[in-house]
Amino acid sequence: MKKIVLSLVAIVAVAVSVSAQSFTLGIKAGALGTKIDGQDFQSGYKLSYQGGAFAEFDLLHKIGIQPELLFSQTSSQTVSGPTSGATLASGLNANTAFTLSYLSIPILLRYNFAKFFTLNLGPQYGILIDKNASGSDNVQSAFKNGNFSMVGGLQLHVSSLRVYTRYVVGLSNVNDVSSSEKWKTQQLEVGIGLDVL
């Protein structure tokens, strides 16, 4: 995990040193639809939130890099068990809502394909910083501490305002209970950003 984070920091540092053409710093916030794929989790997206900071470095006329540092959540709920208070095969309690809080670090390629529109594509690494479950302590040890994902999206920018929509697909298996089943995350994101520098 440390190697991945250090690699991401190195990429940003190189981008800063190379990019003398244009630099923007801003803040952003958004709503997320999140879910975890796996037989122990309910299907469908749960409402979550994110917020943080972003930077934009224009390397060429239409191409740049957009690193971000975000606090984001992944919410889900386990399926109902055969009896009240039942434990599922994974060891998680049945019918339990929970939220996983991540420090997410996307490093996105920016392609300005039109005057007001930008495509974003790139990797994201999430560091699990908090596990919060209502009525269940076994969520605390069920998930791995890191999650590697890919991000793709579209951003509208008018003056200092940014409006974005993205899809984030988890590539890592976040199941830390057993190797019998893979748990992977998905996110739909909608939000706004504002230049501050």
C-alpha angles and dihedrals in degrees: 000000000000091000091054093049092047090049091052091049090050091052091052091047091052090048091052093050094046098042110080095140101075138352130184130179123193150154128242143185134185151162122254135203104208137181142165119225113224139103092257094058132076115250120241133057126289123210115254137156142229138189140169145102136307138191130203124207118185107209097172136007095282104008131077146140127257115194118183139188112207141174105216139169136218113201126190143147132223120239123262117272128224090257136023111279092014122162119227125226090264091056094251118130114253122250094016124148117211143167128215116204119209138187097221124200113190119182105197134188111226121211116184099205096166139018096271103016133084131183116217124200132161151094128303130196120200123199112204106231104166139017116201123181131170110233097349133092096177092078086071092075101027100084132062119243095242138045125192116203144167121235130205128172154131127252130196114205124189115172105309095342124098125191116185144179124191145171119217120193120192115229097182126082102238093188108118095170103071142342093236095092134027119226115199131178131228130190136188111198133197122172152126134248135194131205113237099171 
